[in-house]
Amino acid sequence: MIERIDTGARMSKIVKHNGVAYLCGQVGDGDTVTEQTRDCISRIEALLAKAGSSPDRMLQAVIWLADMADFAEMNAVWDAWVPEGHAPARACGEARLARDVLKVEIIVTAACD
């Protein structure tokens, strides 16, 4: 069975299938990469909880940065957040994001109930 949560005309915020939750890409508010990453992570935590999951159950993360020069700044926030011993498989690359003010977008897949 496929369960779609917070579904709109274009996308669902969460899709659950066979014990896996697929989250839509999350962006955050703020002027700096640190602020946007913190807000983005907060949104991810809320979606994970809604899906019956948590950060220690993440399977994969794909991170897009508007500028790879921000890699270390984003990683400082990410590394402090990921539960020790539970780092997901991860990729990070540079991409033009949907709005010019965006600096980071994170897409997470996690095991769920």
N, C-alpha and C positions, 0 to 999 in steps of 0.2 A: 504494500500500500504506500502511496505517496501522499504526504501531508504538506500542504502549503499554508504558511502562516503570514499574516499581514500582506495579503495579495492585492495588487492593484492591476491596472490595465496593462502595464509594461513589465512588472516583475513582482516576485514575492521576496520579502525580507529574509525568510527562512524557508527552505524546502528540506523535509525529512524523508529519508528512505532507507530501509534496512539498517536502522540503528546509526545512521550518519546524518548530521545536520550540515547543510550547505548554506552559508550566510552570504547575502549580497555584499558587495563592496561597501565598506564604511569609510567615511571621511569625518573630519572633525572641525570644530570652530577654533579660531584663534589666529594670531598674527605670525607665530613662530612654528617651526617644525615640532618643537617640544610641546607646545600648547595643542596643536592639531593632533599629534600622536596620542597624547593623554586623553583627549576628548574622544578620539576614534576608538581607543581601547575601552573606554567607559561604555560606549555604544555597543561594542562587541560583547562585553560582559553581560549587558542587559539582554541582548539577543541570545547569547548562549544559555542564560538562565531560562528564558522563555522557551527555548528548545529542549530544556531538560539536560543541559550540559554545563560545562564550566571550563575555565582556562586550562586546567590540568588534563582535560580530555581532548585538547586540540590535536588534530592529525596533521594538518597542513595549513600554512599561511603563505599567501602571495602578497607582497608589498610593492606598491608602485610609488616612486618618488618623482616629483616634478624635476628635481635636480639631484643627481647622485652626490653632489657636494654636501648634501644634508644627511648622508648615510650614517655617520658617527653620531650625530645629534638624535636621529630617530632611534638608533640602536641603544643609546643610553636609556631611553624611556622603555623600549621593548625589553631589554635585558633585565631591568628592574621589575618588570611586570610578570614575565613568564615564570611560572612556578619551577623551582629548581628540580631538575631531573625529568621535566615534562616538556621540553622544547619540541615543537612540531617540526616536521619537514618544512623547509622554508625556501622561498625564492624572493629576490628583491631586484627590481630593475627600474630604469628611468622611463617615464612615459609622460606624454602631455595629458593632463587630467581634465575633467569636464569643465572646470571653471578656472580662470587664471589665478585666483586667490588660493586654490588648493595646493598643498605641498605634499600630502601623503594620502594614500588609499590602501586599506588592508582588506583582504578577502580571506575568510577563515572557513575551514571544514573541520568538524569535530564529531567525535562519538557522542551519542545521546541515548536517553532512555527510550 
